[in-house]
Amino acid sequence: MIGGRGAAALTAALGLLAACASTPSPAPDLAGRLAVRVEAHEGAPARSLSTQFELHGDAHAGELQLTTPLGNTAAQARWRPGRAELVTSEGTRGFTDLDALGQDLLGESLPLGALLEWLRGKPWSGAPHVAVGNGFEQLGWRIDLSRIAEGWVLAGRDRAPALSVRARLDRPE
């Protein structure tokens, strides 16, 4: 499992049942399954996280809900300019931005703001990118869009510790 302070909260939340919302939520902009793997590095073991997700919004402002395989809420991230927060069964923690939340959650740098755009099959507008094969490179990550028509987006970072993200979208854009 993912290590670190935020990861302990996420791991604990994955095992807990959450109360169901009494009002229906609007359809998410994106939904699917997400798998993140941090490779072993300098004596630290490999860590991984697999979850279902629903995304409302974009890199600027929005909400990301992570759920267990049974559909129970494990964690929820909300963000707007200058503020991001992570809500788990252990409470709410605030961060300066979405990337700081990702760093705390995974113990590694994962540009969540950029990832939200990558899941849509496009580069993040906040940094330059280079087209490569069936995708692009941005922020030291290679984004593979060769199977986006089937709902797959793959992202990888080779810099140690190597990180990979696999997303299977329920409704590809």
JORATA-V115335 format. One record per residue. SS is DSSP state (~ for helix, > for strand, _ for the rest). Layout:
BEGIN
ss=SS
ss=SS
END
This chain:
BEGIN
ss=_
ss=_
ss=_
ss=_
ss=~
ss=~
ss=~
ss=~
ss=~
ss=~
ss=~
ss=~
ss=~
ss=~
ss=_
ss=_
ss=_
ss=_
ss=_
ss=_
ss=_
ss=_
ss=_
ss=_
ss=_
ss=_
ss=_
ss=_
ss=_
ss=>
ss=>
ss=>
ss=>
ss=>
ss=>
ss=>
ss=>
ss=>
ss=_
ss=_
ss=>
ss=_
ss=_
ss=>
ss=_
ss=_
ss=>
ss=>
ss=>
ss=>
ss=>
ss=>
ss=>
ss=>
ss=>
ss=>
ss=>
ss=_
ss=_
ss=_
ss=_
ss=>
ss=>
ss=>
ss=>
ss=>
ss=>
ss=_
ss=_
ss=_
ss=_
ss=_
ss=>
ss=>
ss=>
ss=>
ss=>
ss=>
ss=>
ss=>
ss=_
ss=_
ss=>
ss=>
ss=>
ss=>
ss=>
ss=>
ss=_
ss=_
ss=>
ss=>
ss=>
ss=>
ss=>
ss=_
ss=_
ss=~
ss=~
ss=~
ss=~
ss=~
ss=~
ss=~
ss=~
ss=~
ss=_
ss=_
ss=_
ss=_
ss=_
ss=~
ss=~
ss=~
ss=~
ss=~
ss=~
ss=~
ss=_
ss=_
ss=_
ss=_
ss=_
ss=_
ss=_
ss=_
ss=_
ss=_
ss=>
ss=>
ss=>
ss=>
ss=_
ss=_
ss=>
ss=>
ss=>
ss=>
ss=_
ss=_
ss=>
ss=>
ss=>
ss=>
ss=_
ss=_
ss=_
ss=~
ss=~
ss=~
ss=_
ss=>
ss=>
ss=>
ss=>
ss=>
ss=>
ss=_
ss=_
ss=_
ss=_
ss=_
ss=>
ss=>
ss=>
ss=>
ss=>
ss=>
ss=>
ss=_
ss=_
ss=_
ss=_
END
